[in-house]
Amino acid sequence: MLAQAPPHHPSPAAPVVRRLHGYQLLLLVLTAVAQLLAAGVAVVAHGQAEDVIAGLPRTVVAPGTLGGRPRDRSPAADGLIADAMRGQPVWEGTAEVKAVYGDPANGLLLHAVAGWFDWDTDELTYLFYDLRVAGIAVVDIDDVPAGPLGGYAACGHAGGDEEDATVVCAWTDEDSVGTFIWFGSSVEAARAEFIALRGEVEVVKPVSEW
């Protein structure tokens, strides 16, 4: 009987050394940085990002919805704006928005002006005082957190009790001043959504306008 040759196993191929192009190395580095941020460094970077956002040039807009409320463009809404704005001065800003959201009888009124402002908390009270001409005498005005956009903010109420009142919150910073007026709201509910609403109205300008 002929002896069988042992089975032949091919030698393992030598590993292929891949050369990375410059852009591939850059992608790897960026991926590693992103993973580090996700792993915990993002906690530190978050505060720095807020500082950067607060320093960008901003303007004001009247979005199509505000806090989930659709914008009301009816004549009734126009009349509500005209009544509430009777005591307002003529603002010389770069942009001005006036809008009503939700049901005019139980909704939210926005008025905001973009420009160059350098107001403090004392001057913020002028925004409440001007509403007296429109019959909205705001009382119990207290400072509230202004949120990541910075500046100063305060809220108060006019008429009714604190659970069913006309509530006003106002803000001012270097780039804008503005007020929200809730009709038939609680002070607590208005204060709870104030920062989020302001974030929908006061936005970073398009780069072309910087």
Secondary structure, 3 states (H helix, E strand, C coil): CCCCCCCCCCCCCCCCCCCCCHHHHHHHHHHHHHHHHHHHHHHHHHHHHHHHHHHCCEEECCCCEECCEEEECCHHHHHHHHHHCCCCCCCCCCEEEEEEECCHHHCEEEEEEECCCCCCHHHHHHHHHHHHHHCCCCEEEEECCCCCCCCEEEEEEEEEECCEEEEEEEEECCCEEEEEEEEEECHHHHHHHHHHHHHHHEEECCHHHC
